[in-house]
Amino acid sequence: MCCIFMALVLLGPRFSGFAWWFFQAARWDEAFSSFVWPLLGLLFVPWTTIMFVGVQPHGVTGVDWLFLSMAFLGDIACYGGGYQNRQRAPGYPYVTA
């Protein structure tokens, strides 16, 4: 069950970002000047990229910076969360250095 949840956490925002890019390419073209930045963004920081596309057409001002920082913290949490408690999972091999 944990593996299914992690697959959804890791692949979910990337899949939805690519689908949104496919169906509303004009919005993504308005937010980014080339295809390289959204591609890299969806691969490495998908929540931040999706949030940026959501707030960029009106300009990033005021509370939009709060939303972008929360999305960035969500990306960081996806990369770093859950590693320290491996010894608690039953049946999970835990190797100490």
N, C-alpha and C positions, 0 to 999 in steps of 0.2 A: 504494500500500500504506500509506503514511503517513497518508493521508486517512481510510482505513478504520479504522486504529488510533485516530486522534484522535476519530473519530465514536463509537467504542466507549467510549473513555475519558470523553468528555463526556456521552454519552447513556445509557451503561450503568448507572451508579449511579442516575440519575434515573428511568429506566424500572423498575429493580428496586425502588426505593423506592416509586414509585406503585403497582406491582403488590402489594407487601407491604402497603401502606396499604389497598388494595382488598380483599385476602383476609383480613387480620387487623385490621380497623378498631378492634376493642376494645382491642388492644394500643396502637395509636396514640392512641386517646382517653385511655388511662391515662397516657401519657407527656406529652401536650399538652392544654391546657385549651380551645383553639379550633383551628379548621382553618387559621388564618392562619399560625401559626408553622411547622407542618410544611410547608406549601406554600412559604413563603419559604425555609425550610431546604433543601428538595429542589431549588429553583431555583438557589440561590447556594452552599450548602455541603452537597452531598448526602451525602458520606461521613460527616461529623460528625452529620448528622441521623439517618442509618441507625444509626450507632453509639450515639447517644443513646437511640433507641428500643430498641436491644438491651440496654442496661445499666440503663435507668431503672426498670423494674418492681421491681428489688431495691434501688433507691436508688443514687445515684452516690456511691460511697465508695472509698477506697483506690486500688487498681490501675485502677479504672474511669476515673479522671482521666487516667491514662497512655494508655489506649485512646482516650479522647476527644481528647487532644492529638495523638496519632498520626494520627487521622482528620482533624483540622483541618490538620495539616501536609500530609497527602495532598491536601486540597482546595486549599491554597495552591500546592502543587507542580503541580497540574493547570492552574492559571491562569498560572503564571509559567514553566513549564518549556519549554525548547527555542527560545526566541526569539532568544537571543544567537548561535546558530550557523547562521543562515540563509545566510551567505555560503559555507558548506561544501557545501550541497546543490546537486548539479549540475542546471542548468536552472531553478533557482529565481531569480526576479528579486530582486535585492538592491539597494535604494536607499539610498544614503548621504546624510545630511543636510548 
